[in-house]
Amino acid sequence: MELMQCFENVRFMRKESFYVVGVEVDIHYNSDDGTSPINGLWELWGKNQIAKQIPDQVLDRVVYGITHNETADSKAKYFVGVEVKNLDNLPVGLVGRKFHASDFAVFDTTLAIIWTGDFWRTFYSKWLPSSGYKTHDEPQCKSSATFNKYPAIEVYDKDFEGEQSVMQIYAPITQ
């Protein structure tokens, strides 16, 4: 898949408020190893088969990678987890989060494209300005990176097999 193909067949959806359970790390976009904790989080997720420990899952074998609580100083939280019906049965040692309802632009892409950073640069610099949509709040810019306070969601379904597999990005938007 080429970068611009990601923006050819965008879909739009409203996702009502939802709960997720999983594991989480702090990341920092503008430091040399600031996003390296993400790899360790995914390794932990797979090695410990954390999904099997989580009750009340909504979607069968769908895992989210969620970036949220981004700030202008390039810090954020990255979460790996699954959607659940509620947080009543939160397993010990795992994190539960609730995200509010939001509208999303949904893009097909690959992990290889995400890793370059080109997807998000193109989203903010080209697609968003020409789309008629905007983010919920003014994106905060610093050091050529753009951040938004609402969660961006990577969706990995049961067919995801590696960096060239198609996955979805849910980018938060409003009109």
TAWOCOR-V52343 format. One record per residue. N is the residue number from 1. RES is the residue in three letters. PHI is phi as a letter, one per 40 degrees, with the letter a starting at -180 (NA if undefined). Layout:
BEGIN
N,RES,PHI
N,RES,PHI
END
This chain:
BEGIN
1,MET,NA
2,GLU,c
3,LEU,d
4,MET,c
5,GLN,c
6,CYS,d
7,PHE,b
8,GLU,c
9,ASN,b
10,VAL,c
11,ARG,b
12,PHE,b
13,MET,a
14,ARG,b
15,LYS,b
16,GLU,c
17,SER,d
18,PHE,a
19,TYR,b
20,VAL,b
21,VAL,b
22,GLY,i
23,VAL,b
24,GLU,a
25,VAL,b
26,ASP,c
27,ILE,b
28,HIS,a
29,TYR,c
30,ASN,b
31,SER,b
32,ASP,d
33,ASP,b
34,GLY,c
35,THR,b
36,SER,c
37,PRO,c
38,ILE,c
39,ASN,d
40,GLY,c
41,LEU,c
42,TRP,c
43,GLU,c
44,LEU,d
45,TRP,d
46,GLY,c
47,LYS,c
48,ASN,c
49,GLN,f
50,ILE,c
51,ALA,d
52,LYS,c
53,GLN,c
54,ILE,b
55,PRO,c
56,ASP,g
57,GLN,c
58,VAL,c
59,LEU,b
60,ASP,c
61,ARG,f
62,VAL,b
63,VAL,b
64,TYR,b
65,GLY,b
66,ILE,b
67,THR,c
68,HIS,a
69,ASN,f
70,GLU,c
71,THR,b
72,ALA,c
73,ASP,c
74,SER,g
75,LYS,b
76,ALA,a
77,LYS,b
78,TYR,b
79,PHE,b
80,VAL,b
81,GLY,a
82,VAL,b
83,GLU,c
84,VAL,b
85,LYS,c
86,ASN,a
87,LEU,b
88,ASP,c
89,ASN,b
90,LEU,c
91,PRO,c
92,VAL,c
93,GLY,g
94,LEU,b
95,VAL,b
96,GLY,b
97,ARG,b
98,LYS,b
99,PHE,b
100,HIS,c
101,ALA,d
102,SER,a
103,ASP,c
104,PHE,b
105,ALA,c
106,VAL,b
107,PHE,b
108,ASP,c
109,THR,a
110,THR,b
111,LEU,c
112,ALA,d
113,ILE,c
114,ILE,d
115,TRP,c
116,THR,c
117,GLY,g
118,ASP,c
119,PHE,d
120,TRP,c
121,ARG,c
122,THR,c
123,PHE,d
124,TYR,c
125,SER,c
126,LYS,b
127,TRP,c
128,LEU,d
129,PRO,c
130,SER,c
131,SER,c
132,GLY,g
133,TYR,b
134,LYS,a
135,THR,c
136,HIS,c
137,ASP,b
138,GLU,c
139,PRO,c
140,GLN,c
141,CYS,b
142,LYS,a
143,SER,f
144,SER,g
145,ALA,b
146,THR,b
147,PHE,b
148,ASN,b
149,LYS,c
150,TYR,c
151,PRO,c
152,ALA,b
153,ILE,b
154,GLU,c
155,VAL,b
156,TYR,b
157,ASP,c
158,LYS,c
159,ASP,c
160,PHE,c
161,GLU,b
162,GLY,i
163,GLU,c
164,GLN,c
165,SER,c
166,VAL,c
167,MET,b
168,GLN,b
169,ILE,b
170,TYR,b
171,ALA,b
172,PRO,c
173,ILE,a
174,THR,a
175,GLN,c
END
